[in-house]
Amino acid sequence: MNPPNSRAIVANILSELLSGHGSLTTHLAKHKEQDEFSLIQESCYGVCRWFNVLEHILSGLLNKPLKTSEQNLKCLLICGLYQLRELDVAEYAVINETVSAATVLKKPWAKGLVNAVLRNYLRKKDEIEQALVDSAPAVLQAHPQWLQNQLNKQWPDDAGLIMQNNNLRPPMTLRVNQVHKSRKDYLEVLADSSIQAKPGELAESAIYLEKPCPVSDIPGFAEGWVSVQDEASQLIPPLLQLSAGQRVLDACASPGGKTCHILESEHSLTECLAIDLTETKLVRIKENLERLGLKATLLAADASEVSSWWDGKMFDRILLDAPCSATGIIRRHPDIKLLRKPEDVKALQHIQLNLLSALWQCLEPGGLLLYSTCSILRPENEELIGRFLESSDNAKYEGIAADWGVECRFGRQLLPGGNQGPDGFFFSLLRKT
Ligand SMILES: C[S@@+](CC[C@H](N)C(=O)[O-])C[C@H]1O[C@@H](n2cnc3c(N)ncnc32)[C@H](O)[C@@H]1O
């Protein structure tokens, strides 16, 4: 049997994403055993990151557009263009393998077309790349038009930089479990292992690695000295103002990064309840808790259906890290550019408001609820909190006094940072009166 053709695998994954099925994470998980997994992964991420630019180049190389039924062929051509533009793979290998992939995709008739398009690109490369530089910024920004429009409208002064940063490769950030070692001591451990790193500037527990590496290479990872978590998320426990004896609810908890950080930050909570929708989602939380030697109560439930899971005991602190458009973490999940649609953002607001309104009844008077999202779209963030405050007679917005992020009407927004900066993230703190 012939070995699997990695370009055909990439084309099929991208085609699935364009049809709105699955995510890069779920599709790639099925190909981990492939010999060329790194090439598959790199190509999938790269194509998603630069999809709009590559699609624009492809359209200039085709005499007539491909039929919509030829989506995987289009994805194959785009994958070939990406590899020719960005990867250090011999051009003849890219062309030969991409042409063979047409047969694997059961489109042997397209071999000539694939060959001609890729060779044509190489022939006219300088001209094509120059025309691209001269083309509209909308193409170079490589974001879907609807998202560009929303960012330009909602963040007129920052939209260009936001999109530029979204197109970068994300940093690998660690959270130091300060129960084991201080950040300063752990930085020394890294230096002893010749891992270049520097402390984060916003969160006391954050460390940026100069280069990402497998967790198995990180000293003390298996022993729970550190976790992988973006710096923005590490700002949560101090904002919650935790203290001994409190009952804390983490309502949308999987994979449990914030649950674990809450428990690392305050060891004497009376209870920490972590909820997510399914048992499968809880498995990830359980694994993280076990590695870190922490304990929480886990519950599979729809947090917005309070009557199905709540025993009536009030919580002093609630974290609602709500499901959202994830537009603040596009650099980590560039498939969001292909998957997300404007109507999703509307549907998410409904879910977010539902969760917030339902969970509010579980909060002790005087208690705090922290609403957070990894979105940078105002309707999911400050506008959503504004709508909630209008409908509630016992909720008060507590400002967040901090020197990071952008102060918004009802919260604080971090915009996606550069190579060594945090994800885009929104925080709003509410007190029950
Ligand atoms: C942004 S992620 C949470 C990330 C998590 N807080 C962390 O830091 O690791 C949102 C989570 O909300 C969960 N979710 C969505 N709707 C929910 C609901 N109605 N009840 C409980 N969990 C929900 C999703 O399954 C998803 O795991």
The ligand as an SDF file (V2000), in Angstrom:
LIG
                    3D

 27 29  0  0  0  0  0  0  0  0999 V2000
  -13.8340   29.3740   27.1800 C   0  0  0  0  0  0  0  0  0  0  0  0
  -14.0360   27.6980   27.4890 S   0  0  0  0  0  0  0  0  0  0  0  0
  -13.5600   27.5890   29.1600 C   0  0  0  0  0  0  0  0  0  0  0  0
  -12.0770   27.5040   29.4170 C   0  0  0  0  0  0  0  0  0  0  0  0
  -11.7510   27.2080   30.8680 C   0  0  0  0  0  0  0  0  0  0  0  0
  -12.3820   28.1640   31.7560 N   0  0  0  0  0  0  0  0  0  0  0  0
  -10.2640   27.1980   31.1560 C   0  0  0  0  0  0  0  0  0  0  0  0
   -9.7150   28.2130   31.5660 O   0  0  0  0  0  0  0  0  0  0  0  0
   -9.6250   26.1570   30.9500 O   0  0  0  0  0  0  0  0  0  0  0  0
  -15.7690   27.5860   27.5970 C   0  0  0  0  0  0  0  0  0  0  0  0
  -16.2910   26.2660   28.1180 C   0  0  0  0  0  0  0  0  0  0  0  0
  -17.6850   26.4530   28.4060 O   0  0  0  0  0  0  0  0  0  0  0  0
  -18.3340   25.2380   28.2510 C   0  0  0  0  0  0  0  0  0  0  0  0
  -19.7760   25.5380   28.1780 N   0  0  0  0  0  0  0  0  0  0  0  0
  -20.4650   26.0720   27.1590 C   0  0  0  0  0  0  0  0  0  0  0  0
  -21.7600   26.2090   27.4870 N   0  0  0  0  0  0  0  0  0  0  0  0
  -21.8860   25.7380   28.7630 C   0  0  0  0  0  0  0  0  0  0  0  0
  -22.9770   25.5850   29.6460 C   0  0  0  0  0  0  0  0  0  0  0  0
  -24.1920   25.9740   29.3070 N   0  0  0  0  0  0  0  0  0  0  0  0
  -22.7220   25.0640   30.8550 N   0  0  0  0  0  0  0  0  0  0  0  0
  -21.4860   24.6800   31.2170 C   0  0  0  0  0  0  0  0  0  0  0  0
  -20.4110   24.7970   30.4200 N   0  0  0  0  0  0  0  0  0  0  0  0
  -20.6160   25.3100   29.2020 C   0  0  0  0  0  0  0  0  0  0  0  0
  -17.7060   24.6790   26.9970 C   0  0  0  0  0  0  0  0  0  0  0  0
  -17.8860   23.2870   26.9400 O   0  0  0  0  0  0  0  0  0  0  0  0
  -16.2450   25.0890   27.1530 C   0  0  0  0  0  0  0  0  0  0  0  0
  -15.4980   24.0460   27.7160 O   0  0  0  0  0  0  0  0  0  0  0  0
  1  2  1  0
  2  3  1  0
  2 10  1  0
  3  4  1  0
  4  5  1  0
  5  6  1  0
  5  7  1  0
  7  8  2  0
  7  9  1  0
 10 11  1  0
 11 12  1  0
 11 26  1  0
 12 13  1  0
 13 14  1  0
 13 24  1  0
 14 15  1  0
 14 23  1  0
 15 16  2  0
 16 17  1  0
 17 18  1  0
 17 23  2  0
 18 19  1  0
 18 20  2  0
 20 21  1  0
 21 22  2  0
 22 23  1  0
 24 25  1  0
 24 26  1  0
 26 27  1  0
M  CHG  2   2   1   9  -1
M  END
$$$$
